């Protein structure tokens, strides 16, 4: 019963962590896009850019918006609703645990790892 409690607390912590990242990501994304929008508009207003340069700025802004939304908003959102594999899950059967232990031992040149 104690393991279930620890696992439940771990999942609650992971959910709070990604919720915090989501809130921070939304705020950073909005401020980044606002600054980028203002920079693009001021450049166009003061420099009277050519059609090709305006097109480049427009598609650059769209690309920046997409990357910001994917990395800062969508990734934590998917983690909150557990649509992606979660490396924080500690559910391993005995065979997987032994294989991981041997893999770590080989990576660090340790012949046998001690049990905790």
N, C-alpha and C positions, 0 to 999 in steps of 0.2 A: 504494500500500500504506500510505503514511503517513496518508492521509485515513481509511482504514478504522480504523487504530489510534486516531486522535483521536476518531472517531465512537464507537468501542467504549468508550473511556475516558469520553467524555461520557455515554453511556448508563449506565455503571457509577456515575458520580457522581450522576446523576439518581436512580437506584435507591437509592443510599445516602442521598441527601437525603430522599426520601420515606419510606424506612424509619425514619430518624431522626424525621421528623414523625409517623409512625405510632406509634412508641414514646412520644413526648412526648404525642401526642393521647390515647392510651389512659390514660396516667397522669393527665393533666389531667381527662379525662372521668370516670374513676373517682372522683377526689377531688371534683370538682364535684358529681357525683350523690350522693356520700356526704354532703357538706355540705348539699345541698338536701333530702335525705331526713331528716337530723337536724333541720333547721330546721322542716320541715313537721310532723314528729312532736312536737317541743317546742311548737310553736304549738298544735297540737290538744290536747296533754296539759294545758297550763297555761291555755288560754283557753276551752275547752269551746265550740268553734265550732258554728255552725248547720250543717244538712245542706247548704245551698247553698254555704256558704263551704268546707266540706270537699270538696265536689265540685269547686269551682273550684281549690282547692289540688291535688287529685289530678290533674285534667286539665292543670294548669299544670306539674306535675312530669313527667307523661307527655310533654308538648310539649317541655319542657327536655331530657329524656332523648333524645328523637328528634333534636332539633336538634344536640345535643352529639355523638351517635353519627354523624350524617351528616357534619358538618363536621370533626370532629376525628379520626374513625376511618375512615369509609367513603371519604372523598375521597382520602386518601393511599393507602389500600389499592387503590383503583381505578387510581391513578397507577402504583403499583408493578407491577401486572399489566397495565398499558397498555391498559385498557378504555376510556379516554377519550382525546381528542385531546391530544397532548403538544406544547405550544408550544416545548419545548426541542429538538425535532428540527430539524436544520439541512439537511434534504435538500430542495433546491430545484432545479428545472431552470433553464435560462438564461432562459426566458420569464418564469417566476415571479419570478426574481431581479430582472430588469429592471423588471417591474411594481411590485414592492415598492420598488425604488430610486426610481422616478418618484413613487410615492405618498408616500414620505418627503420627497422633494424639494418636492413641492407643499405638504405640510403645514407645512414650515418655510420656505417661500419661497425655496428654493435651486433655481436653474435646472438645474444638473447636478452630481451628486455625483461626487466623485473615486473611482476604484477603489482598493481597498486593496492 
